[in-house]
Amino acid sequence: MKKRVYGALYDINVVNLVDVVLVLLIIFMIAAPMLQSGIEVNLPKTEATEKDLGEGIVVTITKENKIFVDDKITNLDRFEKRLSQVCAQKGAKAVYLKADSKVRYGLVVKVVGKIKGIGIKDLGLVVEPED
């Protein structure tokens, strides 16, 4: 009986690679909208013009008067220290303030005063445009 000699297979099977890539694509399509972080607030509406300050830190005040610095809760007493730490970590020069429309004006002014007291000059108030 004659002995068979098999040659090496040089074909690359890309079917498995395509399957994995498609599964990853579907996972990323589903997960991408969930990656948008932020605290949900009802922003006030205005006709103000937009000015982009670039990359910055987001400070959020909810209607329950909770203060968040980049999605981490803090209180008014520790706000300056927390904001200074985040500014040092990120090297950001701008701060965006998102305050719910139901928040007392006095609290917003206190937070703005503390932001200015740290030495941040670029402060943007985030609002929704009027229809």
C-alpha positions in Angstrom: 0.0 0.0 0.0 1.2 3.4 -0.9 1.8 6.0 1.9 0.0 9.3 1.5 1.9 12.5 1.9 -0.1 15.4 3.0 1.1 18.9 2.3 0.7 21.8 4.7 -2.4 23.9 4.5 -1.7 27.5 3.9 -5.3 28.8 3.9 -6.3 31.1 6.7 -9.9 30.5 7.9 -11.3 34.0 8.3 -14.8 32.9 9.0 -14.2 32.6 12.7 -12.4 36.0 12.7 -15.4 37.6 11.0 -17.8 36.0 13.5 -15.8 37.4 16.5 -15.6 40.9 14.9 -19.3 41.0 14.3 -20.1 39.9 17.8 -17.8 42.6 19.2 -19.4 45.2 16.9 -22.8 44.3 18.2 -21.6 44.5 21.8 -20.1 47.9 21.3 -23.2 49.2 19.5 -25.3 48.2 22.5 -22.8 49.4 25.1 -21.9 52.8 23.6 -25.0 54.7 24.6 -24.6 53.4 28.1 -21.1 54.9 28.4 -22.4 58.5 28.3 -22.1 59.3 31.9 -23.6 62.2 33.7 -26.2 63.2 36.3 -29.7 63.8 34.9 -30.8 67.3 35.6 -33.5 69.5 34.1 -31.4 72.4 32.7 -32.9 75.9 32.4 -33.6 77.1 28.8 -32.2 80.3 27.3 -31.4 82.0 24.0 -27.7 82.5 25.1 -25.0 82.1 22.5 -22.7 79.1 22.8 -19.0 79.3 23.6 -16.9 76.1 23.7 -14.4 76.2 26.5 -12.8 72.9 25.4 -12.2 70.0 27.8 -13.2 70.6 31.3 -14.6 69.3 34.5 -18.4 69.0 34.9 -19.9 70.2 38.2 -23.6 69.2 38.6 -26.2 70.4 41.1 -29.3 68.3 41.2 -32.8 69.4 42.3 -32.2 67.7 45.7 -29.2 70.1 46.1 -26.6 67.3 45.7 -23.3 68.5 44.3 -21.3 66.2 41.9 -17.8 66.8 40.6 -17.3 64.6 37.5 -20.1 62.2 38.6 -18.7 61.8 42.2 -20.9 63.2 44.9 -19.5 65.8 47.4 -20.9 68.3 49.8 -20.4 72.1 49.8 -17.8 71.9 52.7 -15.5 69.6 50.8 -16.3 71.0 47.3 -13.2 73.2 46.9 -10.8 70.4 48.0 -12.5 67.8 45.7 -12.5 70.2 42.7 -8.9 71.1 43.2 -7.9 67.4 43.3 -9.8 66.7 40.1 -8.3 69.8 38.4 -4.8 68.7 39.4 -5.5 65.1 38.1 -6.9 66.2 34.7 -5.0 69.4 34.2 -8.3 71.1 33.2 -8.6 74.8 33.0 -12.4 75.0 32.5 -15.4 74.0 34.6 -18.9 73.4 33.3 -21.7 74.0 35.8 -24.9 72.1 35.2 -27.6 73.1 37.7 -31.2 71.9 37.7 -33.7 74.7 37.1 -35.3 74.0 40.5 -32.1 74.7 42.4 -32.0 77.8 44.7 -30.1 80.7 43.2 -28.2 81.1 46.4 -26.6 77.6 46.2 -25.6 78.2 42.6 -23.9 81.5 43.6 -22.1 79.8 46.4 -20.8 77.1 44.1 -19.7 79.7 41.5 -17.9 81.6 44.3 -16.0 78.5 45.4 -15.1 77.7 41.8 -13.7 81.3 41.3 -12.0 81.1 44.7 -9.9 78.2 43.5 -8.7 80.3 40.7 -10.6 78.9 37.8 -11.3 81.6 35.3 -13.1 79.7 32.6 -16.6 78.8 33.9 -19.4 77.7 31.6 -23.0 77.5 32.6 -24.7 74.7 30.8 -28.2 75.4 29.5 -30.6 74.0 27.0 -31.5 76.2 24.0 -35.0 77.4 23.7 -37.1 76.0 20.9 
